[in-house]
Amino acid sequence: MGKALGNAAYPGLLVLLKGSLGMGKTKLTQGVGHALGYERVKSPTFIIMSEYEGAVPLLHADLYRLEDEAEINSLGIEEYLEEGFTAVVEWAERWTEAPDGDRIDVEFEAAPGDGESRSLTFTGYGEAACEALRRVVEEIKTMVSAE
């Protein structure tokens, strides 16, 4: 799913990942990064943000260690979007003042059963993000039918 999301990503897209520990937020982000041409995308939990420069630059932020909205706003994520980055933000439920523009929210939940499966809910905001989300869904359908 991360690869499909990365294939549909574009400069200025904000992706907000929401869910508890161990749900796969970083794994999904790694898929986005691989699709954008970045070989190694690591969790920025301790450094808060990582930048990857390329054809479509990627900002990977992790808000887990941040306590309040002022700290989050001081990161300047919106400025990165204006500069043409695709931004993927983990623990985005902490960012209550996230911009309403072009963005895709992804909510992770444990699926009933074995404890290993996940349920992901994608929600698009803005025309371009919704179009990107349609492409993601089509690519996932193609991947599933190929299996």
N, C-alpha and C positions, 0 to 999 in steps of 0.2 A: 504494500500500500504506500509505503514511503517513496519507493521508486516511481510509482504512478503519480504521486503528488509532485515529486521533483520534475517529472517530465512535463507537467502542466504549469509549473511555477514560472513566474515572470517578475521583472524588476518592480518593486513596490508592493508585492504581495506579503501580507502578514498572516502567519499561521499560528494559531494559539492552541497549545496542547494542554488538556486538563485531565487530571486523573491522579490516583494515589501512587505511592512508591511501587516500583517493579512492574508497572503496567506496560512498558514498552515505548515510552515517549522518546527516549534517546535512540532506540532502535529505529523508530519511524524516521527520526531526523537524520540518521545515518543513511537511510534509503533515499531521502530527499537529496542529501549531499552527494551520494554516489551518482544519482541521475544528473546532477549539475556538474559532475566531473571532479569531485573532490574525493580523493582516495581514502583519507583518514579523517573522520569527523568524530571528535571525542566529546564526552560530557563536560560542559563547563560549570559543573556544580560549585567547584571551589573558586574558579576565576570569574564566574558570573556570565561572561560573554566571550565568544570566539568569533573572529571574522575570517572569512575565506574569500580571497580575491580571485575572480575568474570572469568568464563571459557574463554569467549572472552571479554577482557576488552574494554570499550567504552570510547572514548573521544568525548565530545560534546562541540564545540566551536561556539561562536557567534561573528562575526567581525563587527557588526553594529557600535560599539563605536570607532573603530580604524580608524585612519585617513590615514595612509600611509603604504606602503609595508614593511618598516623597522620594524614597530610595529608588523605587522603580522608575519614576518619572525622570530622575537624574541620570539614568542610563542613556537617554537620548535615542531610544529605539525608533521613534517617529522620524528623527533626522536621518537615520540609516535608510528608512523606507524612501524618504525624499531623494536620497542620493542613489537610488536604484538597487538597493539590496532587496533580496527576499529574506524575510526575517521569520525564524521559527523560534517560538518562545515556550519553554517548558514551565509547568506550574503557573500557567496563565490565569488561573482562577484568583491568584493574588493581585492581578492587575485589574482592578475594578474600573479604572478609567481608560481602558484600552480604546483606541480609536474605532469608530464605527465604519470607516471606509472599507476598501477592498480587503477582505480577510476571510479566512476559513478557520472555523473553530472545530477542533477534534476532541471529543470526549471519550475517554477510555474507561471501560467498566469490565469487571470480571464477568465472564459469561457463566451461566449455570453449568455445573458438571464437574469436569476434572480439575478445575483450579488453574489450568494452564491456558485456557482459551480466553480470548478477549472480545468484547463487543465495542466497536468504534462507531460513534455517531459524528458525521460530518455535516456542518452547517455553513453555508456560504452567505456572505454579506457583500453587496455591491455587484454590479453587472459582470465585470471582468472576473471576479472571484467565483461567481456562480457558473460562468462559462468554463473556467478552469476545473471546477468541481465536476461538471458534466463530463469533461475529458477524463478525469480520474475514474469516474464510475465506468465509463466505456472501456478504459484500459483494464480495470479490474475484472469486468465481465469477460473480456477477451482472455485474460490470464486464467480465469477459473474454467472457462469452457475448453481451453487448450489442455487442461489436466485431464 
